[in-house]
Amino acid sequence: MILSLAVALYLALLVSFVYKFVVYPLFLSPLSKLPRAHPTSPILPAWYWYQVRRKHETRSIVEAHRKYGPVVLLSPNEISVASLDGLKKIYSGRRFKRPGWFVLSFTNYNTKNLVTMSDTNEHAKRKKTMLQIYNKAAVIRSVDFHKLSSVILSDRLLPVLDAAAQTAKGVDVYELMRAVAAEIGSAYEFGLQNGLDLVRIGREEARKEYLKHTWNKMQEVGDHKASKKWLEVHCLEICTKTDAELKGATLKNENPIPSSERTFPVAYAHLDAATTTEYPTLSTSEKLRMVASEMLDNLEASREADGVVLTYAMYELCRQHQIREQLRKELNGVKLFANALPRSLSVTSELLQSLDRLPLLDAIIKETMRLYSVAPGLQRRDVPPGGVTVDGYFIPAGTVVGTSQRALHRNEQVFTNADAWIPQRWMKSASERASGEFDPAKWWWAFGSGAMACSGKDFALIVMKLILATIYLKFDTEIVDDTGIEQIDDGFMSAPVGNQLILGFKSVN
């Protein structure tokens, strides 16, 4: 009798197990109706984990969408979406929250920032605050941005490239582009006198030390936890110095910058004032950490994104001589720019507006961001109560859903020869471009979309155009060593596998 009961209980448990983990997900669950990246996707995450382990996650997702359409089941509880309907329903508002692990990974000083805020109203207020200083009009007319970018490009970057051209010595442009992007970003945040000093001749060791920690943290290699801590301490020290300066304290400054070249800490001062108003009960140290968390997040985004895009843009320009010459011709047409170099660069609102209107320069940046996605992995979101229907498929609450820049940008129905770098695709007239659902502009998702889109988009585009234009008006480039130029495409932020790209520079008239 006891044995019979035990057998019956065992069989009941077995039937329950088979029903819950095999029959239901395979045949009865709403997710059972979705196309599957692999036959076992509804019941096991093994296939997906295997792709992640061998660093083929993103390319496997792209191939799955090419085979099975815009909605694909990757594992029992994870779905990839690559469609305009998905972008509209998942990312247009703030209902779909980022998963907990993401919040933990991108929180600095155990203090939330724009990327990790979950409260809808709080996020909306912070984004509005940041857009006030990072929108295109604000950056273009900022006299502080004019001054700091002129100094960094003329007095720091160009002498490095001049020396390389004279000595015929190769330059690691992945290292240098991240450094110059970090300098411009930090100077806009903290002022030239407090910002990073990594680019100029003589600062090579400081540059390598700083970028070693950024590489460890972003790629989660080496002692990445120690590097994350190092970067937090480093940024907090800058914030403390900037805060004291704003309050009138006199501090020793290690940066050898003449007083005539000091600039106002635009971003820090703006957010500090907004934080004081919005969070009146915070202590001085809590407010400092809140501002520092935002400053560090902004700095890392601009450094990594701009660095990657500029590196791959220069790589492709080296390989396509004709486009390189067309770009130089276009740049020479900007008299404010052509007349200034090679002596010294004086950035003005008029210059920035002129560069922003150049069609080929714009196309080069756009096409590089399309082909070499800065954040190629899935931008995951938790499906809220009530679920969502995307492209005719119902996705229940509690499911993890995400869209990949790479999956959108490699859609052959939208981008002909999607795996090739073709800037001209962005220069077609309205009558030549596809319209409606297959309009390339609608599928270009380099900065995200909706409420959670990147607030630094305009700033990033202005900085990248200014740097690339400064380099190619004065120099020609050639590949010296592109070993490892293949892109790491499975992390949240991409990078060259070899962590370098060595180019040679030659001065041009």
Phi, psi and omega per residue, in radians:
M1 nan -0.850 3.125
I2 -1.096 -0.697 3.138
L3 -1.120 -0.710 3.133
S4 -1.104 -0.728 3.103
L5 -1.111 -0.700 -3.141
A6 -1.124 -0.733 3.125
V7 -1.125 -0.738 -3.140
A8 -1.106 -0.740 3.118
L9 -1.115 -0.744 3.119
Y10 -1.059 -0.782 -3.133
L11 -1.145 -0.666 3.122
A12 -1.117 -0.750 3.110
L13 -1.123 -0.703 3.139
L14 -1.123 -0.781 3.123
V15 -1.094 -0.746 3.128
S16 -1.080 -0.737 3.136
F17 -1.110 -0.829 -3.120
V18 -1.101 -0.697 3.138
Y19 -1.129 -0.859 -3.039
K20 -1.187 -0.732 -3.000
F21 -1.808 -0.108 3.135
V22 -2.206 -1.092 -3.044
V23 -1.116 -0.884 -3.080
Y24 -1.095 -0.920 -3.123
P25 -1.148 -0.522 -3.107
L26 -1.385 -0.585 -2.962
F27 -2.217 -0.421 -2.972
L28 -2.018 -0.465 -3.122
S29 -1.144 2.609 3.026
P30 -0.962 -0.539 -3.131
L31 -1.297 -0.262 3.140
S32 -1.168 -0.334 -3.125
K33 -1.483 -0.149 -3.103
L34 -1.400 2.554 2.987
P35 -1.026 2.526 -3.033
R36 -1.934 2.315 3.072
A37 -1.112 -0.500 3.120
H38 -2.604 2.604 -3.114
P39 -0.956 -0.504 -3.103
T40 -1.583 -0.006 -3.062
S41 -0.938 -0.662 -3.117
P42 -1.198 -0.385 -3.018
I43 -2.048 -0.355 -3.093
L44 -2.434 2.468 3.058
P45 -1.549 0.140 -2.986
A46 -1.027 -0.800 -3.113
W47 -1.056 -0.810 -3.104
Y48 -1.149 -0.753 3.112
W49 -1.071 -0.640 3.122
Y50 -1.119 -0.721 3.103
Q51 -1.118 -0.689 3.108
V52 -1.132 -0.771 -3.082
R53 -1.101 -0.657 -3.122
R54 -1.631 0.210 3.068
K55 1.075 0.698 3.087
H56 -2.094 0.320 -3.039
E57 -0.980 -0.997 -3.022
T58 -1.175 -0.756 -3.137
R59 -1.149 -0.545 3.085
S60 -1.194 -0.641 3.095
I61 -1.147 -0.749 3.102
V62 -1.034 -0.809 -3.132
E63 -1.127 -0.669 3.133
A64 -1.101 -0.718 3.119
H65 -1.188 -0.634 3.114
R66 -1.137 -0.543 -3.124
K67 -1.500 -0.723 -2.911
Y68 -2.019 -0.068 3.071
G69 1.868 -2.916 -2.957
P70 -1.338 -0.317 -3.135
V71 -2.195 2.153 -3.062
V72 -2.372 2.321 3.061
L73 -1.458 2.086 -3.113
L74 -1.592 -0.705 -3.112
S75 -2.659 3.058 -3.020
P76 -0.897 -0.505 -3.072
N77 -2.290 0.329 -3.089
E78 -2.336 2.321 -3.046
I79 -2.254 2.446 3.017
S80 -1.855 2.336 3.139
V81 -2.134 2.353 3.113
A82 -2.415 1.370 -3.123
S83 -2.786 2.820 3.094
L84 -1.172 -0.600 3.102
D85 -1.103 -0.706 3.113
G86 -1.138 -0.746 3.120
L87 -1.060 -0.768 -3.099
K88 -1.122 -0.801 -3.018
K89 -1.427 -0.518 -3.072
I90 -1.614 -0.670 -2.953
Y91 -1.944 -0.087 -3.068
S92 -1.264 -0.535 3.142
G93 -2.004 -2.721 -3.108
R94 -2.098 0.254 -3.116
R95 -1.240 -0.627 -3.089
F96 -1.531 1.902 -3.044
K97 -1.555 2.653 3.028
R98 -1.217 2.562 -3.126
P99 -1.168 2.777 -3.066
G100 -1.019 -0.678 -3.103
W101 -1.105 -0.598 3.128
F102 -1.150 -0.774 -3.135
V103 -1.035 -0.758 3.132
L104 -1.127 -0.686 -3.072
S105 -1.205 -0.571 -3.023
F106 -1.922 0.232 3.027
T107 -1.555 2.310 3.121
N108 -1.897 2.483 3.119
Y109 1.002 0.477 -3.051
N110 0.950 0.547 -3.079
T111 -2.278 2.291 -3.077
K112 -1.153 2.699 3.026
N113 -2.383 -3.056 -3.059
L114 -0.981 -0.662 -3.098
V115 -1.244 -0.520 -3.032
T116 -1.875 0.012 3.115
M117 -1.213 2.350 3.132
S118 -1.868 -0.425 3.118
D119 -1.229 2.183 -3.041
T120 -1.045 -0.857 -3.101
N121 -1.171 -0.707 -3.141
E122 -1.110 -0.740 3.133
H123 -1.120 -0.744 -3.120
A124 -1.097 -0.730 3.125
K125 -1.134 -0.773 -3.119
R126 -1.140 -0.724 3.139
K127 -1.116 -0.714 3.101
K128 -1.057 -0.717 3.121
T129 -1.078 -0.801 -3.089
M130 -1.228 -0.635 3.136
L131 -1.145 -0.438 3.136
Q132 -1.086 -0.466 -3.130
I133 -1.973 -0.228 -3.121
Y134 -1.889 0.031 3.098
N135 -1.285 2.833 -3.022
K136 -1.010 -0.839 -3.093
A137 -1.076 -0.726 -3.115
A138 -1.128 -0.734 -3.115
V139 -1.222 -0.787 -3.094
I140 -1.071 -0.638 -3.099
R141 -1.637 0.008 -3.113
S142 -1.277 1.997 3.102
V143 -1.165 -0.485 3.089
D144 -1.205 -0.700 3.070
F145 -1.133 -0.703 3.104
H146 -0.982 -0.859 -3.054
K147 -1.196 -0.839 -3.068
L148 -1.159 -0.676 3.134
S149 -1.228 -0.609 3.086
S150 -1.095 -0.808 -3.123
V151 -1.125 -0.835 -3.066
I152 -1.141 -0.712 -3.118
L153 -1.355 -0.796 -3.076
S154 -1.310 -0.784 -2.992
D155 -1.652 -0.265 -3.083
R156 -2.060 -0.960 -3.075
L157 -1.267 -0.891 -3.048
L158 -1.063 -0.704 3.076
P159 -1.062 -0.594 3.093
V160 -1.128 -0.778 -3.124
L161 -1.265 -0.603 3.048
D162 -1.044 -0.803 -3.141
A163 -1.095 -0.702 3.129
A164 -1.136 -0.689 3.127
A165 -1.158 -0.684 -3.112
Q166 -1.230 -0.609 -3.086
T167 -1.694 -0.084 -3.094
A168 1.000 0.573 3.128
K169 -1.684 2.333 -3.130
G170 -1.162 2.639 -3.132
V171 -2.128 2.340 3.041
D172 -1.383 1.694 -3.036
V173 -1.306 -0.405 3.060
Y174 -1.137 -0.723 3.075
E175 -1.152 -0.827 -3.039
L176 -1.228 -0.669 -3.127
M177 -1.212 -0.655 3.048
R178 -1.118 -0.662 -3.118
A179 -1.174 -0.789 -3.103
V180 -1.219 -0.618 3.077
A181 -1.144 -0.687 3.109
A182 -1.156 -0.681 3.115
E183 -1.104 -0.835 -3.125
I184 -1.124 -0.766 3.120
G185 -1.086 -0.763 -3.115
S186 -1.247 -0.601 3.113
A187 -1.179 -0.621 3.081
Y188 -1.191 -0.586 3.115
E189 -1.304 -0.882 -2.931
F190 -1.968 -0.092 -3.011
G191 1.585 2.617 -3.135
L192 -0.963 -0.666 -3.049
Q193 -1.210 -0.356 -3.130
N194 -1.966 -0.240 -3.073
G195 -1.260 3.098 -3.125
L196 -1.147 2.587 3.133
D197 -2.265 1.508 -2.978
L198 -2.141 -0.381 -2.894
V199 -1.562 -0.728 -2.944
R200 -1.115 2.776 3.110
I201 -1.010 2.312 -3.110
G202 1.777 -0.175 -3.117
R203 -1.915 0.407 -3.074
E204 -1.095 -0.759 -3.109
E205 -1.186 -0.709 3.088
A206 -1.089 -0.673 3.128
R207 -1.118 -0.826 -3.116
K208 -1.124 -0.687 3.122
E209 -1.097 -0.831 -3.133
Y210 -1.097 -0.830 -3.078
L211 -1.255 -0.419 3.036
K212 -1.076 -0.780 -3.139
H213 -1.200 -0.643 3.130
T214 -1.173 -0.675 3.116
W215 -1.122 -0.820 -3.139
N216 -1.011 -0.793 -3.094
K217 -1.191 -0.887 -3.024
M218 -1.200 -0.597 -3.119
Q219 -1.712 -0.025 -3.140
E220 0.915 0.925 3.084
V221 -2.140 2.917 3.138
G222 1.012 -2.619 3.111
D223 -1.539 1.257 -3.002
H224 -1.193 -0.471 3.098
K225 -1.207 -0.698 3.092
A226 -1.173 -0.657 3.113
S227 -1.164 -0.676 3.081
K228 -1.060 -0.742 3.124
K229 -1.143 -0.733 3.138
W230 -1.037 -0.784 -3.122
L231 -1.169 -0.626 3.096
E232 -1.155 -0.783 3.126
V233 -1.096 -0.766 -3.123
H234 -1.046 -0.810 -3.125
C235 -1.203 -0.675 -3.140
L236 -1.116 -0.628 3.087
E237 -1.095 -0.736 3.116
I238 -1.138 -0.736 3.126
C239 -1.088 -0.720 3.136
T240 -1.094 -0.751 3.113
K241 -1.120 -0.764 -3.135
T242 -1.139 -0.728 -3.139
D243 -1.088 -0.739 3.121
A244 -1.129 -0.676 3.132
E245 -1.115 -0.723 3.117
L246 -1.101 -0.528 -3.121
K247 -1.583 0.132 3.022
G248 1.621 0.105 3.132
A249 -1.306 2.602 3.095
T250 -1.765 2.036 -3.084
L251 -2.112 2.644 3.041
K252 -1.212 2.303 -3.125
N253 -2.019 2.170 -3.098
E254 -1.424 -0.314 3.128
N255 -1.360 2.130 -3.108
P256 -1.343 1.162 -3.086
I257 -1.916 2.162 3.095
P258 -1.011 2.596 -3.121
S259 -1.032 -0.490 3.138
S260 -1.195 -0.281 -3.115
E261 -1.885 0.156 3.068
R262 -1.244 2.530 3.129
T263 -2.239 2.772 -3.120
F264 -1.293 2.443 3.095
P265 -1.316 1.399 -2.951
V266 -0.960 -1.016 -3.033
A267 -1.210 -0.763 -3.114
Y268 -1.080 -0.848 -3.096
A269 -1.085 -0.704 -3.112
H270 -1.150 -0.829 -3.115
L271 -1.235 -0.620 3.104
D272 -1.042 -0.771 3.138
A273 -1.151 -0.738 -3.136
A274 -1.156 -0.692 -3.139
T275 -1.142 -0.699 3.107
T276 -1.048 -0.676 -3.131
T277 -1.301 -0.770 -3.037
E278 -1.397 -0.464 -3.108
Y279 -2.228 1.193 -3.032
P280 -1.163 -0.323 -3.095
T281 -1.575 -0.101 -3.137
L282 -1.181 2.501 3.023
S283 -1.287 2.930 -3.135
T284 -1.028 -0.753 -3.121
S285 -1.208 -0.649 3.119
E286 -1.156 -0.722 3.130
K287 -1.155 -0.696 3.121
L288 -1.065 -0.750 -3.141
R289 -1.183 -0.626 3.124
M290 -1.135 -0.771 3.116
V291 -1.170 -0.735 -3.132
A292 -1.102 -0.646 3.115
S293 -1.062 -0.729 3.119
E294 -1.217 -0.746 -3.124
M295 -1.096 -0.736 -3.122
L296 -1.168 -0.717 3.118
D297 -1.104 -0.778 3.118
N298 -1.082 -0.750 -3.109
L299 -1.112 -0.758 -3.115
E300 -1.190 -0.652 3.118
A301 -1.124 -0.799 -3.116
S302 -1.195 -0.704 -3.135
R303 -1.104 -0.883 -3.064
E304 -1.265 -0.802 -3.095
A305 -1.153 -0.913 -3.122
D306 -1.095 -0.689 -3.125
G307 -1.088 -0.772 3.136
V308 -1.147 -0.836 -3.091
V309 -1.104 -0.802 -3.135
L310 -1.120 -0.676 3.127
T311 -1.069 -0.865 -3.100
Y312 -1.301 -0.493 3.037
A313 -1.122 -0.762 3.132
M314 -1.186 -0.642 3.085
Y315 -1.042 -0.834 -3.126
E316 -1.217 -0.648 3.104
L317 -1.122 -0.603 3.071
C318 -1.095 -0.561 -3.071
R319 -1.531 -0.215 -3.105
Q320 -2.236 1.513 -3.060
H321 -1.009 -0.701 -3.077
Q322 -1.112 -0.760 3.122
I323 -1.168 -0.630 3.101
R324 -1.064 -0.753 3.132
E325 -1.219 -0.645 3.090
Q326 -1.115 -0.672 3.102
L327 -1.118 -0.785 -3.129
R328 -1.112 -0.651 3.093
K329 -1.117 -0.725 3.123
E330 -1.120 -0.710 -3.137
L331 -1.177 -0.655 3.114
N332 -1.131 -0.331 3.102
G333 -1.332 -0.228 3.091
V334 -1.583 1.676 -2.998
K335 -1.058 -0.672 3.119
L336 -1.018 -0.552 -3.083
F337 -1.506 -0.903 -3.078
A338 -1.081 -0.644 -3.126
N339 -1.290 -0.433 -3.101
A340 -1.341 -0.762 -3.124
L341 -1.551 2.640 0.142
P342 -1.574 0.121 -3.059
R343 -1.204 -1.205 3.106
S344 -2.708 2.660 -3.080
L345 -1.794 2.220 3.068
S346 -2.037 1.801 -3.104
V347 -1.348 2.336 3.115
T348 -2.380 2.946 3.075
S349 -1.047 -0.713 -3.124
E350 -1.099 -0.718 3.125
L351 -1.115 -0.823 -3.119
L352 -1.094 -0.690 3.098
Q353 -1.141 -0.675 3.130
S354 -1.145 -0.779 3.122
L355 -1.122 -0.650 -3.100
D356 -1.151 -0.412 -3.102
R357 -1.599 -0.042 -3.096
L358 -1.313 2.064 -3.036
P359 -1.155 -0.719 -3.107
L360 -1.256 -0.742 3.099
L361 -1.013 -0.775 3.109
D362 -1.095 -0.739 -3.114
A363 -1.148 -0.653 3.130
I364 -1.104 -0.774 3.122
I365 -1.141 -0.807 -3.117
K366 -1.081 -0.799 -3.095
E367 -1.187 -0.618 3.099
T368 -1.155 -0.714 3.121
M369 -1.209 -0.470 3.069
R370 -1.264 -0.887 -3.047
L371 -1.326 -0.690 -3.117
Y372 -1.939 1.319 -3.062
S373 -0.991 2.325 3.140
V374 -1.223 -0.719 3.108
A375 -2.164 1.400 -2.958
P376 -1.331 -0.353 -3.073
G377 -1.291 3.062 -3.139
L378 -1.126 2.307 3.016
Q379 -1.584 1.526 -2.946
R380 -1.282 2.542 3.062
R381 -2.446 2.592 3.047
D382 -1.550 2.238 3.130
V383 -1.238 2.198 -3.069
P384 -1.363 3.012 3.086
P385 -0.938 2.436 -3.101
G386 1.730 -0.330 3.122
G387 1.192 -2.973 -3.125
V388 -2.689 2.573 3.070
T389 -1.902 2.106 -3.114
V390 -2.133 2.145 3.137
D391 0.889 0.664 3.074
G392 1.532 -0.082 -3.138
Y393 -1.831 2.239 3.106
F394 -1.469 2.278 3.130
I395 -2.058 2.031 -3.032
P396 -1.311 2.822 3.092
A397 -1.030 2.579 3.118
G398 1.596 -0.233 3.093
T399 -1.362 2.588 3.040
V400 -1.661 2.199 -3.120
V401 -2.217 2.585 -3.118
G402 -2.748 2.766 3.078
T403 -2.128 2.480 3.137
S404 -1.896 2.301 3.039
Q405 -0.925 -0.768 -3.060
R406 -1.133 -0.698 3.139
A407 -1.121 -0.678 3.096
L408 -1.206 -0.765 -3.020
H409 -1.350 -0.239 3.133
R410 -1.869 0.329 3.116
N411 -1.294 1.958 -3.077
E412 -1.171 -0.389 3.100
Q413 -1.233 -0.418 -3.113
V414 -1.770 -0.770 -3.072
F415 -2.019 1.776 3.095
T416 -1.069 2.421 -3.046
N417 0.888 0.967 -2.997
A418 -1.074 -0.401 -3.120
D419 -1.563 0.102 -3.137
A420 -1.926 2.628 3.127
W421 -1.558 1.843 -3.075
I422 -2.318 1.515 -3.131
P423 -1.014 -0.516 -3.071
Q424 -1.060 -0.357 -3.137
R425 -1.076 -0.433 -3.130
W426 -1.591 -0.001 -3.098
M427 -1.885 0.150 3.136
K428 -1.247 2.604 3.093
S429 -1.254 2.908 -3.128
A430 -0.995 -0.642 -3.115
S431 -1.269 -0.417 -3.121
E432 -1.522 -0.443 -3.092
R433 -1.367 2.633 3.010
A434 -1.184 2.607 -3.115
S435 -2.084 3.091 3.095
G436 1.116 -2.327 -3.041
E437 -1.086 -0.488 -3.059
F438 -1.835 0.384 3.049
D439 -1.208 2.045 -3.089
P440 -0.956 -0.603 -3.117
A441 -1.066 -0.545 -3.129
K442 -1.305 -0.412 -3.107
W443 -1.678 -0.144 3.121
W444 -1.347 1.944 -2.945
W445 -2.154 0.585 -3.034
A446 -1.103 -0.495 -3.124
F447 -1.994 0.257 -3.086
G448 1.337 -2.938 -3.137
S449 -2.707 2.903 3.078
G450 1.251 -2.732 -3.042
A451 -1.099 -0.485 -3.085
M452 -1.721 0.191 3.119
A453 -1.110 2.730 -3.083
C454 -1.098 2.159 -3.137
S455 -1.343 -0.256 -3.139
G456 -1.711 0.288 -3.082
K457 -0.952 -0.918 -3.078
D458 -1.102 -0.738 3.130
F459 -1.058 -0.806 -3.117
A460 -1.069 -0.791 -3.125
L461 -1.124 -0.716 3.121
I462 -1.107 -0.792 -3.119
V463 -1.110 -0.803 -3.105
M464 -1.125 -0.740 3.121
K465 -1.116 -0.717 -3.123
L466 -1.143 -0.759 -3.138
I467 -1.164 -0.858 -3.097
L468 -1.097 -0.708 3.132
A469 -1.143 -0.737 3.127
T470 -1.039 -0.731 -3.108
I471 -1.213 -0.853 -2.982
Y472 -1.463 -0.184 2.989
L473 -1.310 -0.526 -3.051
K474 -1.853 -0.410 -3.035
F475 -2.254 2.659 2.901
D476 -1.842 2.682 -3.091
T477 -2.262 2.703 3.047
E478 -2.538 2.660 -3.120
I479 -1.345 2.239 3.050
V480 -1.770 -0.806 3.130
D481 -2.636 1.950 3.109
D482 -1.955 0.440 3.076
T483 -1.014 2.245 3.121
G484 1.361 0.365 -3.135
I485 -1.292 -0.251 3.078
E486 -0.950 2.542 -3.009
Q487 -1.546 2.334 2.921
I488 -1.225 1.996 -3.013
D489 -2.060 0.206 -3.096
D490 -1.936 -0.155 3.059
G491 -1.488 3.062 3.097
F492 -1.160 -0.676 3.078
M493 -1.981 2.400 -3.116
S494 -1.503 2.972 3.129
A495 -3.019 2.818 3.009
P496 -1.167 2.433 3.139
V497 -0.966 -0.704 -3.086
G498 -1.458 -0.013 3.115
N499 1.036 0.549 3.124
Q500 -2.925 2.808 2.884
L501 -2.650 2.009 -3.091
I502 -1.690 2.087 3.113
L503 -2.085 2.638 3.003
G504 -1.728 2.584 -3.111
F505 -2.098 2.472 3.101
K506 -2.368 2.233 -3.127
S507 -1.184 2.484 3.093
V508 -2.185 2.732 3.097
N509 -1.312 nan nan
